Each structure stands twice: as C-alpha cells, then as structure tokens.
Amino acid sequence: MMRQYELVERVKRYNPAANEDLLNRAYVYAMRAHGTQKRASGDPFFAHPLEVAAILTDLRLDDATIIAAVLHDTVEDTSATLDEIGAIFGPEIGALVDGLTKLKKLDLVSKRAAQGENFRKLLLAVAADVRVLLVKLADRLHNMRTLHHMIPEKRERIGQETLDIYAPLAGRMGMQELRDELEDLAFRNMKPEIYKTITQRLADLSLKSERLVESIENDLTAKLAARGIAAAVTGRRKRPFSIWSKMERKSVAFEQLSDIFGFRIVVDSTDACYAALGVVHTTWPMVPGRYKDYISTPKQNDYRSIHTTVIGPKSQRVELQIRTEAMDEIAEYGIAAHAHYKESAKRDDPGGVHPRLATESGAYQWLRRTIELLAEGDSPEEFLEHTKLELFQDQVFCFTPKGRLIALPRGATPIDFAYAVHTDVGNTAVGAKINGRMAPLLHELTNGDEVEIARSDGQSPPAAWESLVVTGKARSAIRRATRSAVRRQYAGLGRQILDRAFERAAKSFTEDKLRAALPRLARLSTDDVFAAVGRGEMFSGDVVKAVYPDYKDERRTGSPGTTSAMPLNGAGRLSRSKDQTMRITFPGAQAAGTPASADGSDPAAIPIRGLDGDLPVSFAPNGGAVPGDRIVGILTPGIGVTIYPIQSQALAAFDNEPARWLDVRWEVEAGSTERFPARLALQSINEPGTLAQIAQVIADHDGNIDNVSMKRRTADFTDIVIDLAVWDLQHLTAIVQELRAKRAVSRVDRITG
C-alpha cells in the first residue's frame, strides 16, 4: 500500500507547487474513516482509493482531483458526510466527492432504475466538472484490475457494464490507453479461456514476426530520413479484445487477420505529417478505401491523425498512423492531456493541438450536449439505454447542403442525420437526398455524404423508426413523439390496472398519494406512472409498495416468464411443459397439422379444389388457413401438400422452388359446418377471470378451442396463444373483434406462420 510521503512525492514530481499539507490531511482523514474495512481480496479498503489516486498522478492531474480520489469512497462507505468534507477540504473538493457518491439513500423500487439514476447523477456531475469523470474512470480501472477476486456473477455483471458504458466513455473522451486496458480486463474476466488462447497465439506470432517488425521500422525510418523528415517509428500489436471483436464482427479466423501489427509515425509538425504520407504512398502501393484524414477532420473526441494502409516490405499489409507528438499524447490521454496543451495552442506552434482546443475540449463539449439532450424527461432506464447508444466510437462524417459537418455512428441513416441537425427536422422528415439523389430514409450513410432532408409539417415519426435508428438522440426523440401520441391510451389502461391493484390490496388510492411516491418510482409525474403500468414496463405491485411501503404482495411469488396453476372450467386438461409454459388441450380436437384425404370420403376432409384426390393434405402447422383466405399449396414429395394462407411468412422459404407451388382455392358449400384451423396471439391483463372471459367470447361465437398456451410476460400481462377451429374468415374476424372489445384484452393478432 502506498505510504503518505509517496503520494506527496508522486504529485510533486510534476507539480512542485502542490499543497502538501492538504494532501497529507486527505490521506489521514480517509485512512481513519475506512479504518479496518477490507476488500474482497482481503487487502485494506484504504488501498483502493490510494491506487485510484496513483493512476491519476500518472495523468498529472491537479491537487483537488488527487484529493477527491483519496476521499471518493468515504461518504458512500463510511460515516463521513459531505458537509464535513466540504468544511475540511473546501467546496471544490466537496463538489467532486459529491459527484462520485452513489444515490444509495434513494429508496428506489427497481434496481435498473437505481442504476440509471446513479449514472444520470454521475454524468450531470461530469457536465459540471470533467474531473469527476477522470476519477470515476480511474476508480473503475482499479476495480477491474482486482476483479478476479469477485464471485463469477459479479465479474460478469461488472465486466459487461464496463464494456457497455465505461470503456466507450473513456474512448469518447479520447483516453484510448485507458479504454484499451478496461476492455482487455473485462474480456479477460468474462471470457478467460478465449483470452488465454488469443494471448498465447499473439505471443507466438510476436516471436515469429519480431524481425519483420524491426525491419519495417528501420525501412520506414530510413525512407523518411532520406527526405529530411525526422520521425519516431514504432510497431505495435493489437490488443486481445480488439482482435476478438474483429474476429466476431467479420466472422474470420485468427489466421485470416492481416492487420495484427500496426505502425505509428510521430513527427514534429502538421506539415511533416503530410510530407510523411507522401513518402509512404510514393514508396508502397496504398490499399484502396483504407485512407482517413482525421487531422483536417478531427473526431469528436479531438483525436487527430492520418490513417493509411499500404502493401509494404515483403508484400506485408502495413497499417500506419501519422501524427505529431501533441496529437499522440491527446490520442492516448484525451481530456486528461488537454489541459497541458492549452498554453501551447495559444502560441504559433506548428505541432500544437487543433485551435478549438485552446478554449475547450471538443469531447467535453460533446459530453455536455449529450447529457443536456438525454436528461430531458426520460426515465432512468431510458437514460441508461440512450447513453449506451451515444457512446459508439466508430463514426462517419456527413454534411448538410450548407456545409455543416455532422458526425454520426457507423450504420447511421438519414433519420439519425435529421435528428442530429434538430429534433424538429427529424420529427417532420419524409424523405432524403444523398449527394443530390433521392434515397430511402433507411439508407446507410458513408463518409463525405451530403444529406438534404425533405420535410412535411403534418408529419410525425412512425413508432417503427425507433428500432431502425442508431443514435440515442434520435431514439429518444422518436420515443417521446410516440409516447405523446399513445400516452392517453396507455395511461387509461394503467389507471384501470392500478385501481384494481389497490382494490385487491385493500388500500385506498388517490393521485395525491401516488404523487408523493414518485421519487421512489423514479418517474416525474403520475401520468408517467400510469403509462408505464399500461405498457407493462412497471409492475402494479411496485406502485402499491411505493405508496404503502409496508405492503407485501402475495401474488408476486414468481418471476416474469413463469406462471402458476389456475382453475379451468370445462373439459380441458392442464399441463406444464419444461419451459414453464402452460398448455390446455381439449379432447377430440383435430390438431392443425393433422393430415386428411381430399377425396370427400373422410368426414374431416379438406374441401379444396386443385388437388389430386390421392395426395394427403394438411394445413400450415403455425396458424392454418380458413375459407376466405387466399391460399397456396406447397408440394412435398413423399409427404403431400401443405396449405398456407398467401400472407404466411413461412412461404418465403419456398421462393426458390417454384415447381413445388400449386394453384389451389377453396370449394366450400353454403351452410357447411366444416371447421378450419386458425391461431390467435393475445396479450391480456393478468387478473382472475381473464381466461374465462376469452373462452366465453369464443364459445358465444360457436368457435372451438383446440389448444391454449400461456406465458407470463410481466407481473401484469400474460401472452396467450390460442389454436381454434372456425367456419371461415368472417367467423374468425367476428371473434377477433369481440375479443378486442374486452377490457381485459389489450391486443389480439392472428398468426399465419
């Protein structure tokens, strides 16, 4: 464990004017506060904040940041208070520690809501002072270095959170070195066997390629020196996580990777970067499509460099990065390095940073804008989801017709572009021109595209767009617009569910009481709660518990996805499958896929014209078909003919086999009592009597239930699939309309395979 004088010495190495007295007081205060606390590894807990501080001294950060790192766990894990820290160490350090303290005292019902709310608090604190983020990333890095002491479940959860949030966030802040280590540590703990295999193969390859790497370094250095360019050329090997990601993304084997080794050329000025590029491209052939100039068009995290790939010595594909020393440090340390170059940017330094860094880091500006957008009215869960979407690192750069640069994640569409320009532009978008030509709104944008959005004031975004966009801003705006359109419907349903939930609990229910419980539910208004319950996002029992904390819901004994046994009136038989799905089978019913002859001799024959009477005939196994449907027959040699409705998705499997398609149609006489198979998917409110209501509707319309399966989707909703037999499409439509009119049924759809 680092000693008191060692901490002071580490800071004074790069900051001789450091406040030694304040550093000593912070060390002693934290050591006493943590006392005899231990970590999972058995080490004293106090060793952790010291290691976090040590990481930050390597980044040469100021006294306040180092002291905040030493104190960052005191309020959360000891009896220390923020008021006390503010009084002893000053308001600046008190604010940093506050931003790093989780909202553990908030009594939130949902763990995911608590996670989202804690993350929202962290990012809002980061927006006020970026040093909060630097401490948090160093904290996560040390936790990841000691993650192997945790139980497997925690390793998996913390590792996934690191890959989803903290590593991309470090990348967005330009701290590539820290990001790489976070990703590798998560990979090592989540997939230890794969990590070990890739690491071993990299070690073997490095031994074989040592001379080749050295040869390329020397060759590049000599070529540049011959043109009067002083450069430091270094070879580097890709990290295990980066290699694994590429193998997964491109479905290639390790042996097929051609860019495991890369080379970095560091020169003393921006002009020298382009001169070095000229030397490289005139010496070796360039690989088409592999040239990117991030000096003239920097990334949003202030990354600046030239990337190119050439066919180098011995026909070896060589990846190159060309940059200045200042660019190199910012590429590795991001916003942590930014402060060191503010002064150099003011001078006429040809190797200095981009001019915009003289005022504020572009990465930090992006972070603040993103937080402002995401903090507007979303639930904590949505905030977490949208933040993840915004953290994608790989980008494309597009332009408006007026030349404004818009940076978007890979895979972005004109819809994402429209929302990046302005929310109103996205909400009213109806079409797009890309490079002067009309293009679909779902077209994937590429670097350099000029995008013009066509708008209509009467347009509103379809709900389906939410699943098609890739940016958090677009998804958030579409969700808000959709929510406004359907809020009244869901809020009404949610209110009904809560009325019954409070009635079952024998508790009184008023909006005033619900309003008082909003902080525990992490919602801003009662309408938000009603809508969340109506959509099935929030369990009604959680709302009752939030209003009445002592209430215990006896119904909530299982988890979503499981069901309990329920009584059934009639001749059905109830059974439970291994996947916890309940099935009710009615004796004497013919299954949808049961074969029957087509010659009319069998009472269960299918009256269809266009088939040879000797062929066995069956209906599509997933949904069947009924008279009134347009139908087609699919011939399977040795088995017979299967009848599908023309809208069945299963027919796509036979698109390349036209010889198997048969032209058939119904031949049903008026007044026929023959029944035909159909399948319905229902979403019902989970309350006593719902199944009875559904069965009664089908019985009242003289439908015959063949089979029922039920699965609890959430505590308030159940998914039901019903196989039934009807006379024709008109008969089926009447049943569907009656079911939709039932208050206990929120949705009914026909399944056609």
N, C-alpha and C positions, 0 to 999 in steps of 0.2 A: 504494500500500500504506500502511495506517495506521501512523503512527510511534508510538514508545514513549510520548511525552508525551501524544499524542492519545488513546491508550487510557485512560491515567490520568485525563485530563480528562473523558472521557465517563462514567466511573464516578463521579467526584467531583461531577458535576453533580447527581446525585440522592442520593449518599451521601457527604457531606463527610468522614465518619469512615473512609473506605475505607483499607485497608492499602496505601499507595502503594509501600512497599518490596517487598512480596510480589508485587504486580502487575508491578513492574519486573523482578524476578528471573525471573518466569514468562516474560515477553517475551524476555529474553536467553537463557534456557535453551532455549526452543522454537526460536528463531532459529538458535542454534548447532546444535541437534540436527538440524533439517531441512536446514541447510547450503545446498547448491546444487540441491536437488531441485526439479523443475519439474512443473507440472500439464499436462494435455492442452492447455490454452490457451496454454502457453508462459510463463505467469506463474510467479513463485517460489511453491513449495508453501506457504511460510510465510504467504502472503497469505490462504490459505483459513482456517486457524484464527483469524486476526485478524478476518476478516469474520464468522465464526460468533460470536466474542465481541462484535462490534459489534451484531449482531442482538439478542443477549441484553441488552446495555446499554439498548437501546430498550425492553425489558421491565422495566428497572430491577431486575435480579437481583443477588444478593449477591456479595461478592468471591470466595468459593470457587467459585461457578458460573462466573464470568467466567474465573478462572484455569484451571479444568478445561477450558473451551472452548479456551483458548490451547494447552493441553497435550494435547488429546484424541487427536491422531494420533501422538504421539511414540513410544509403546510399540509401536504397530502398524507404523509406517513408518520408524522409526529404531532406533539401537542402545540407546536409553534403556530402562530397566527400571522396573517398578512399585516395586520396593524402593527404587530411587534416588529416584524421585519422592516416595514416602512419607517418606523421610528428609529431603528438602529442603523439601517443602511441607506436610508433616503428613499424618496418617492420613485426615482428612476428604477432602482433595483427592485423595489416593491412591485412596480407595474410589470416588470419582466417575470418575476416569480408568479404573480397572479395569472399571467397569460399561460404559464406552464402547468398550472394546477387544475386537475380534472374537477368536473362538477359532481363530485361524489355525494354531496349533500342533497342534490336534487332527487326527489323521490319519484323517478320516472317508472312507469309500469313496464314498458318494453325495453329490453336490453339493446335492441338495434336502435331504438330512439335515443337511448342514453349514449350509445357510441356516436351517433350522428350529432347529437347536441354537444358532446365534448369536442368533436372535431370542428364543429362550427365555431365554438368558443376559441379554440386554438387558432384557427385561420383569421378570425376577427382580430385577435391579439397580434397576429403576424402582420395584418394590414396596418396596424398602428405602429409596430416596431418590428422590423425584419429580424432583429437579433433573437426574438422568441423562436423563430423557425430554426435558426442556426443551433440553438441549444437543444431544441427538440430532435433535430436530426442527429446531433452528436449523442444524445440520450438513447435514441433508437439504435444507433450504430453499436454502442457498447452493449446494450441489451442483446443485440443479435450476436455479438462476439461470445456471449456467455449463454446463448440459447440452448446449447446442448445439455445444460443442467436441468432443463424443464422436462415435464412429462410429455409424451408424444402428442397428445391432444393440443396442449398449449403451443408446442413447437409448430404444429400445422397451422393453427389459427394466427399466431403472431407472424409466422413466415408469409402467409397469404396476405395479411394486412400490409406487410412491408412491401410486397410486390405490387399490391393494388394502389397503395397510397404514398408511402414514404420514399421509396426508390424513384418513382416517377416525379414526385415533388422535388426531390433533390436534382433530378435531371432538368426539370423546368427552371430551376434556379441556377442552372449552369454548373452544378457541382458534380461533374461527371465521375471523378475519382471516388467520391463518397457513394454515388449511385451504384457504381460497379461493385463496390465491396458489399453494399447492402443486398444487391441481387445475388451475388455469389454465396453469401452467408445464408440467405433464405433458401436458395437452391440446395446447398449442402445439407441443411436440416430437413427439408421437405422430401428430397429425393436422394438420399445418401448413396445408394448403390449406383445410380446413374452418374452422380457427381464423381464418385470414385473412378468409375470406368473412363469418363471423359478426361479427368485429370491425368490418369495413367497414360492414356493414348497421346495426350498433349506432351507429356514428359518424354515419351518415346520419340515422338515426331521432332521435338526440340533437339534431341541428341543427334538425330539424322540430319537435321537442317541447319545445325549450328554454323557450319562452314558456308552454306548458301546465304544465310542471313548476313554473315560478316562480309561475304563477297559483294552482296548488293549494297550494303552500307558504304563500303570502300569505293565501289564503282560510282555510286551517286555523288559522293563527296568529291571525287576526282573530276567528274564531269562538270560539277558546279564551280569548283575552284578554277578550272580551265577557262571559264567565262568570267572570272573575277567575282564570284558570289561566295561570300563566307557563310557557311551553313553547318549546323549540327544535325547529323542524320542518325536516327536511332530506329532500330527494328523493335517491334513489339508483337506479342502474341495475344490473340483474342482470349477473353476470359471464358471459363466453362459455361456460365449461364448464357452468355451471348451465343456461343456455339450451339448449345442445346436449343435455344429459341429459334435459331435459323434452321436447324435440322427439323424441328417440329413445324415451323411455318412453311417451309418449302418441301417437306416430306422427302428429304435427301439423307443419305448415309454420311457418316463422318468422312469416308474416303472421297466423297464427291465434292467436299468443300474445297474451294480454290483460294480462299482469302483468309486462311487461319493466321497468316502473318501479314502485318502491315508496317509501313514505314512513315516516320514523321520527319519533315524537313523544317527546321526552325532557323529563320533568317533575321536580319536586324531592321528591316523596314518593309512597308507595304509594297513599294516598288520592287523590292527584291523578291517578294512572293511571286509576282507575275513574271519576273525575269527567270526565276527558277522553274516556273511552269513551262515557259518557252523552251528551256533547255531539256526538260523531261520529254515534252511532246515532239521535239525535233530529233531526239535520240532514239526513242522507242515508240512503237505504234500505240495509240490510245484505244481503249475498249469503248466502243460507241455506247452512249447512254449512261456512262459512269462518271461524267464530269459535273461538279456542282461548285458554284462560286458563292460561298457564304461570307465573303469579305464585302462584296458590293451589296449583297442582300443578306444581312445577318439574321440569324434565328431570333425568335422572341426572347430567348434566354441570353442574348448578347453573344452567342457563340459566333466566332468569325474564323474562317479557314477555307482553303481551297481543297476540294477532294477530287482526285482523279485516279483512274486505274489504267495501267499500261501493261503490255507484254514485254517484260524486262529481260534481263540476262538469262540464258539457258531456257528461253521460252516460258519463263515463270510469270504468272499473272501477279502483279505487284500493286497493292493499294497504297496510295500516297496521300498524306495530309501536309499542306504547306501553310505556314503561319509565322507570325513574329513572336518574340518572347512574351510580349504583353498579351497577345491573343492566346498564347499557350497557357499562361497562368490563369487567365479568365476561363479558358476551356476546362481546366482541371478543378478550379476552386470557385468559379461562378461569382455570386454576390459577395462571398467572403473575400475575394480578391479585389472586388470593385473599389472598395474604399482606398486601397493602396495606390490606385491609379487616377484618382480624381485630380490630383495636382498635376500629374504628367500630362493629362488630357488638356490642361489649360495651356501648356507650352506647345510650341511648334515642333512636336516630336513625331517624325515620320513613322516610328514604330509604336506609337501610342495607341490607345484604345479608340473606338469609334466615338465621334464627337458627342453623341447623345449621352454617353456615359458620364460626361462632365457634370450633368445635372442629377440624373437618377437612373438606376439600372432599369433597362427595358424589361428584364424578367420580373423585377419587383412591381413595375407598372402593370404588367400583365396580371400578376397575382392580385393586386388591389382591385383592378377592374373585374376580374373573375369573381372575387368574393362579393363585390357590390351587386353583381348580377344574380349570383346564386343565393344571396341572403334575402331576396325579396319574396317573402311569402311561402316558401317551400317548407314542407315538413322536414324534420331532421334526417329521415331515411332518404328522401329525395335529394337533400343537400349532399349527403354522402355519395349517392349514386352519380349525381351530376358532376361532382368534383372529380370522381374517378374518370369520367369521360373527358374532362378538360385536361387531364394530366398526360394524355398521349403525347409522346415526344416527336415521333416522325411526322414531318409536315410537308405540305405543298404550299406554294405561294401563287396567288391569283391576283388579278387586277380588276378594278371597276373601269368602265369606259373613260372616266376622268383620270385614271392613273393611280388611284389609291390602292396601296398594297394590302391584301387580306391574307393572313396566314391561317391555314386550316389543317386539321389532322389528315393523315392519309385516309383515303376512302371517302372523303367529304363530297357532298353533292351540291348542286346549285341551291337547294333548300338551306343547307348549312351556310352557304355563302350569303344568301339573302338575310338570314338571321344575324350573321356576323356584321353586316352593314347596319341593320337596325331591326328591332323587333317588329315594327310596323311593316317594313318591307317584306319580312318573312311571312307575316300573317296574311298579307294580301297578294302573295306571289301566285301566278297562274302559269308562268312559262319562263323560258330562259333562252338567251342566245349565247353561245360559246364561240368565241373568235369569229363573230359575225354570222354564225349559222344557228338556226333553231335546233335545240337539243332537249331531250327529256329532262325533267326536274330530277330524275334519279341517276343521271349521267355522272360517272366518277370523274372528278376534276384532276387535272395534272398540272405540274409546274408551268407557270407562264401563261395559263389560260386567262383570256379577258372575258369576263362574265357580265352580261346585262340581264337584269330581271324584269320581266313583264308583270304588271300589277293590275288588280281589279279591286275597287273599293268595296264591292259587295262580297268579296271572297273571304272565307275563313279557313284555317288549316284543317284538313281531314285528320281524324284521330290516328289513322294508319301511318301518317308521316312520322309519328313518334318512334316507331320501330325501325324506320329507314334512315334516320339521321345519325350522325356520329359525334356531334358536339353537344356538350352539356347545355349551352345556351339555347340551341335550337330545341332540344328535347324538353327543356324546362318551359320555354315559351309555348310550344305546342300543347304540352300537358296543361298549362294554365288556361289556354284558349278552349281546349276540350272540356276542361273541368267547369269552366263558366257555362258552357253550353248544356252540360248534363247535371250540373250541381243540384238544380231543383228536384230532378227525378230521384237522384241518389239520396239527397237529404231527406226527402219524404219517406223513402223506404227505410233509411236508417232511423228516422224518428219512430216509425212503427215498430221496428225491431227493439229499440231501446224501451219504448213503452211497455212492451211485453216482457222484456228482460227485468225491468224494475218491478213489474207486477208479479212475476214469478218469484222474485227475491223478497216480496212483501215490503218494498221500500218505496217511499214517495219520490216522485221525480218532477223537478222543475228546471227550467233553463238557468235560473239563478244558481241553483246548486251545481249544475253542470259547469257553469262559467267559473265558479270558484275552484273547480278541479282541473281546469285547462292546463295549468303548469305541469301537473303530473302526467297528463296525456300528451304533452309536447305539441299542442295544437293552439292556434291563435284565436279561434272563435268556435262557438257552439256549432255553427254551420259546417265547419271543417270536421268536427267530430261526427255529426250526422252523416255527412257524405262518406267519411272513411268507413263507418259501420255499414252503410248501404252498399259500398263497393266491396266489402269483405276484407278490407285492409286492417280493420280493428275489431277485436272480439268484444261483443256487448258486455261480457262478464268483466272485462278490464275496465269498462266505463263505470259499471256499478261499483267495482272495487275502488276506483279513483274517487268516486263521490262518497262511498262508505268504506273506508279503509279496513274496517273490521269484518266486512262481508266475506264469506267463504262460499265459492260457487261449487256446489256438489256435483254439477253436471260435468265440469271440466276435469275429468279423470284421465282422459286420453289425450293424445296429441293430434294435430291436424293430420289427416291421411288415414286415421283409423276410425272404426265405427263400433258401436255397441249393438247388442242384440235388441230387436224391437218386436213387439207383438204383430202378428199378421192375421187378419180375418180372412177366411175363405179356405180354398183347397190347396194353397201354395205350400211349398216346402222350402224352409230357410236353411242355408248352409254358408259356412265361411271358408273362403279359399286361403291359401298360404300367404297371399299378398294382402290379407286383411280386407278383401273386397267381398261384400255380401251378395249372394245370388239367390233369387227366388224362382224356382222352376215350377210351372203349372203342369200337372199330369195330363197326358193326352194331347198336348200341343205338338204340332209338327215344327221341327227346327227350320230356320231359314235356309239352311243349306241342304236339306234332305232331298235326294233325287226323286223324281216321279216320271212316269211314262207320259208321252204326249199323244197317245192314240185314242184317248177318251174312255178307255175301259176302266181305268183306275179312278175311284171317287176323288182322289186327291190330285188328279191330272191337272196340268197347267194349260189352259186354253190359249195357245199361241200359234199364229199362222206363220208358215215359212220354214217349218222344221220337219225333217224326216221322222215319221212315227216310230222308227226303230231306235232313235237316239235318246239316251237318258238325258233329262233336262233338270237343271237346278237353278235356284236363284243365287245372286251375288251373296257371298257369306256375310258381308258387312252392310246390312241395310235392306237387301232385297230390292223388289220393284213392285209397283202396283199399277193396275189399269189406269190409263190417263198419262202415265209417264211415257215419254219417247224411249224406246228400248233398243238394244242391240244384243246379238248373241255372239259369244266367243266360243269357238270350237276347240276342244282339247282332245286330240286323238287318244282313244282307249278309255276316255272318261265320259265325254259327252259335251253338252252345250250348257254354258252358264249365261243367264240372262242378267244384264246390267241396265240400269237407267242411263240415258245418254250423258247425264251430268256427272256420273261417277268418276271420281279421281283415279280409281283403280284402272280405268281404261287406258291411261297413259302408258301403262306397262306393255300394251299391245300395239303401240303406234307403228312399230317397225315390222309388224306381222299382218299385213292386210288380208292375207289368204285365210286367216282364222276368223275374220269378221263376217257375220251372217246378218242379212237384212230380215228382221222379224218385226211383227206387230201383234197387238192384242186382238183376240176374237172372243169377246165375252158377250153372251146374250143378255138382253134386258131382263131384269128380275133375277139374275143369277145370284146365288148365295155363297159362291166360292170366295174364300178369303185369301189374301196375299200378304207376304211379309213386309214389314216396314220397321224402321228403327228410329227412335227419338232420343235426343240428348237434352236433359232438363237440368236447370240449376234452381234449387229450391231452398227456401228458408228452413233452417233446421229447428223444427218445433214439433211437439206431439200432434199427430193427426194429419201431417202433410202428405204422407204416402197414401193415407186413406182418401184424402181429397182427390189426389191424382187418379187413383184406381177407380173412384166413383165416377169421375168425368168420363173415363174410357168405358166403363160399364154402361153409363147412361146413353152413350152413343153406340152401344152394341159392338164395341171393339173387343177383341180377345187378346189378353196379355199372355205372351209365350214365356218371356223371361225378363227379369229385372236385376240390374246390378247397381249398387250404391257405394259411393265413396265420399267420406267426409273431406271436403276441400279446406274449410276452416271451421272454427267452432260454430259459426253462424250459418254456413252454407253447405249443402250437400249436392254432389253431382250424381245424377241418376241417368242410367241408360235403360230404355225400355224397348224390348222386341215385342211387337204386337202384330195382329193379323186384322186386315181391314178389307172392305169390298173394293174400293177404288180410291183414286186421288181425291175426289170430292169428299169422301168419307173421312180420309186421313186429315184433310185440311180443316174440316169441321172440328175434329178432336183437338188439333193443334191450336186453333183459335180459342176454343173453350179453356184449354189449359193456360194459355197466355193471359186470359182474363182473371185467373185465380190470383188472389193477393199473395198466396204462399209460394207462387212460382215466379221467379224473376226472369227466366229465359227458357225458351224452347226452340230447338233446331232439329231439323231432320238430318239423319246421317245416310249418305248414299254411297258409302265405301270410299 
